[in-house]
Amino acid sequence: MSNFNRFGNMSPPEEIMRRSYLMAEDPFHMVGNVYFVGNTWCSSHLIDTGDGLILLDTPCLPELAYLLDGIWRLGFDPRQIKYIIVSHAHVDHYGAVRALVHLTGAKTFMGELDVADMAKAGERFERMNHEAGRFNESFQADVALKDGDVVELGNTKIRCVLTPGHTVGVMSHFWETEEDGKKYRVGIYGGAGFISLSEERLKECGLTMEMRDTFSRSIDKVWDEKVDVMLGNHPFHNDTYEKHERVLRGEKDAFIDPGEWRRYLQELRDRFADYRKLSQEEIGVMYQKSYFFVYRDKAIPFLEEPVPETMALP
């Protein structure tokens, strides 16, 4: 089952969730006006538009302090966050939105189908919120994004493309950035994990198995996008930390790779085809093992309890 790696069970084990400080990471510059301010589990990207900051995805609320710390350490004031864009309606990408809005007054954006789903299925979302930390909160987006909408602030125009599957309203995002006089196109696929496409999860969300075909079509939809810099809404989707380590070793352009977008989508397509052949029992076995960043295991020695089997490498 290990070949499902970064698309299978992406959630940290409970021992790590209870000690979210173990997921704190140093922030860093990526390319142009794009910065990484996420944690070991989930990515958050900060964009300096010259007329305020855009934050793409927040962590869960227990990790908010490390997000704010990272923004300050990069020399930015979190109160300059003007827009918060949420890629999709899963708590690990929106859990801290309401707290950030309270602190900053930022305007919030999310795909209209996810906005509607969150509004009508409050009980289901509350269960999900509490699974990732009892104080996570749902939110009401100021702007419900439609397919093809453009979010513009300062020097940045972000095109939002509907790519449903992981949730009903997943949005992928594309924009241009500039570094050393060169322009690069940045892209991020909005939601790639399979756990929400299990028969059990689909039923819980009131969806049919047709959503699996929708997911496949979403991959096809963005296949021809030109992307020079691929981001991931989880850092292990685009090897964020490995690339940063390469930058520190002197490889200035480690985040620039025009071929990565299609390599990633092909891997996603292939692993999903494998996934669709599994029985429900096999899927259950796969999700018993957490894919917890085999290259970021620095937190494990600090656990007070014995490391459970779920922490074993795939």
Backbone hydrogen bonds, N-H to C=O, Kabsch-Sander energy under -0.5 kcal/mol:
donor,donor_aa,acceptor,acceptor_aa,energy
4,F,1,M,-1.8
5,N,2,S,-1.7
7,F,4,F,-3.1
8,G,4,F,-0.6
8,G,5,N,-1.6
10,M,8,G,-1.1
16,I,13,P,-1.1
17,M,13,P,-2.1
18,R,14,E,-2.4
19,R,16,I,-0.8
20,S,17,M,-0.6
22,L,19,R,-2.5
23,M,20,S,-2.0
24,A,21,Y,-1.4
28,F,36,F,-1.7
30,M,34,V,-2.5
31,V,34,V,-1.0
34,V,31,V,-2.3
35,Y,46,L,-2.5
36,F,28,F,-3.1
37,V,35,Y,-0.6
37,V,44,S,-2.9
39,N,42,C,-2.7
40,T,23,M,-2.3
43,S,233,N,-1.7
45,H,56,L,-1.8
46,L,35,Y,-2.4
47,I,54,I,-2.7
48,D,33,N,-2.2
48,D,46,L,-0.5
49,T,47,I,-0.9
49,T,52,G,-1.9
51,D,52,G,-0.7
53,L,80,Q,-3.1
54,I,47,I,-2.3
55,L,83,Y,-2.6
56,L,45,H,-3.0
56,L,54,I,-0.5
57,D,55,L,-0.8
57,D,85,I,-2.6
58,T,93,H,-2.2
63,E,60,C,-1.6
64,L,61,L,-2.0
66,Y,63,E,-0.5
67,L,63,E,-1.5
68,L,64,L,-2.6
69,D,65,A,-2.3
70,G,66,Y,-2.1
71,I,67,L,-2.1
72,W,68,L,-2.4
73,R,69,D,-2.6
74,L,70,G,-1.3
75,G,72,W,-2.0
76,F,71,I,-2.1
80,Q,77,D,-2.7
81,I,78,P,-1.9
82,K,53,L,-2.7
82,K,80,Q,-0.7
83,Y,53,L,-1.6
84,I,107,K,-2.7
85,I,55,L,-2.6
86,V,84,I,-0.5
86,V,109,F,-2.7
87,S,85,I,-0.5
90,H,88,H,-2.0
93,H,90,H,-2.6
94,Y,90,H,-0.7
94,Y,91,V,-0.5
95,G,91,V,-2.4
96,A,59,P,-1.5
97,V,94,Y,-2.3
100,L,96,A,-2.3
101,V,97,V,-2.7
102,H,98,R,-2.1
103,L,99,A,-1.7
104,T,100,L,-2.7
105,G,101,V,-2.7
107,K,82,K,-3.2
109,F,84,I,-2.3
110,M,143,V,-1.9
112,E,145,L,-2.9
115,V,111,G,-2.4
116,A,112,E,-2.3
117,D,113,L,-2.0
118,M,114,D,-2.6
119,A,115,V,-1.7
120,K,116,A,-1.9
121,A,117,D,-1.9
125,F,121,A,-2.1
126,E,122,G,-2.3
127,R,123,E,-1.9
128,M,124,R,-1.9
129,N,125,F,-2.9
130,H,126,E,-2.2
131,E,127,R,-1.5
132,A,128,M,-1.0
132,A,129,N,-0.8
133,G,130,H,-1.3
136,N,133,G,-2.2
137,E,95,G,-1.1
141,A,139,F,-0.6
143,V,108,T,-2.0
145,L,110,M,-2.7
145,L,143,V,-0.8
148,G,160,C,-2.9
149,D,146,K,-2.4
151,V,158,I,-2.8
152,E,150,V,-0.6
153,L,156,T,-2.4
155,N,49,T,-2.5
156,T,153,L,-2.2
158,I,151,V,-3.2
159,R,157,K,-0.6
159,R,174,F,-3.1
160,C,149,D,-3.1
161,V,159,R,-0.5
161,V,172,S,-3.0
163,T,170,V,-2.7
165,G,167,T,-2.8
170,V,167,T,-0.8
171,M,87,S,-2.4
172,S,161,V,-3.2
173,H,188,I,-1.9
174,F,159,R,-1.8
175,W,186,V,-1.9
177,T,184,Y,-2.8
179,E,182,K,-2.8
182,K,179,E,-2.1
184,Y,177,T,-3.2
186,V,175,W,-3.6
186,V,184,Y,-0.6
187,G,229,V,-2.3
188,I,173,H,-1.9
189,Y,231,L,-0.6
194,F,7,F,-2.4
197,L,194,F,-2.6
198,S,195,I,-1.1
202,L,198,S,-2.6
203,K,199,E,-2.1
204,E,200,E,-2.0
205,C,201,R,-1.7
206,G,203,K,-1.6
207,L,202,L,-3.3
211,M,208,T,-1.8
212,R,209,M,-1.8
213,D,209,M,-0.6
213,D,210,E,-0.6
214,T,210,E,-1.9
215,F,211,M,-2.3
216,S,212,R,-1.8
217,R,213,D,-2.3
218,S,214,T,-1.8
219,I,215,F,-1.5
220,D,216,S,-1.8
221,K,217,R,-2.1
222,V,218,S,-1.2
222,V,219,I,-0.5
223,W,220,D,-1.0
225,E,222,V,-1.6
227,V,225,E,-0.7
228,D,185,R,-2.5
229,V,185,R,-2.2
231,L,187,G,-2.8
231,L,229,V,-0.5
237,H,234,H,-2.3
238,N,234,H,-0.5
238,N,235,P,-0.5
240,T,235,P,-2.5
243,K,239,D,-2.2
244,H,240,T,-2.1
245,E,241,Y,-2.3
246,R,242,E,-1.8
247,V,243,K,-2.1
248,L,244,H,-2.3
249,R,245,E,-1.1
250,G,247,V,-2.0
251,E,246,R,-2.6
252,K,250,G,-1.5
254,A,251,E,-1.5
256,I,253,D,-1.7
257,D,228,D,-2.9
257,D,255,F,-0.7
260,E,257,D,-1.7
263,R,259,G,-1.7
264,Y,260,E,-2.9
265,L,261,W,-2.4
266,Q,262,R,-2.5
267,E,263,R,-2.1
268,L,264,Y,-2.7
269,R,265,L,-2.7
270,D,266,Q,-2.8
271,R,267,E,-2.8
272,F,268,L,-2.0
273,A,269,R,-1.9
274,D,270,D,-1.9
275,Y,271,R,-2.4
276,R,272,F,-2.2
277,K,274,D,-1.3
278,L,275,Y,-1.7
283,I,279,S,-2.4
284,G,280,Q,-2.2
285,V,281,E,-2.0
286,M,282,E,-2.2
287,Y,283,I,-2.0
288,Q,284,G,-0.6
288,Q,285,V,-1.0
289,K,286,M,-1.2
290,S,288,Q,-0.6
290,S,310,T,-0.6
291,Y,9,N,-3.1
292,F,290,S,-1.4
293,F,291,Y,-0.9
296,R,293,F,-3.2
299,A,296,R,-0.5
300,I,297,D,-1.2
302,F,299,A,-1.6
303,L,300,I,-1.9
311,M,308,P,-1.9
312,A,309,E,-2.2
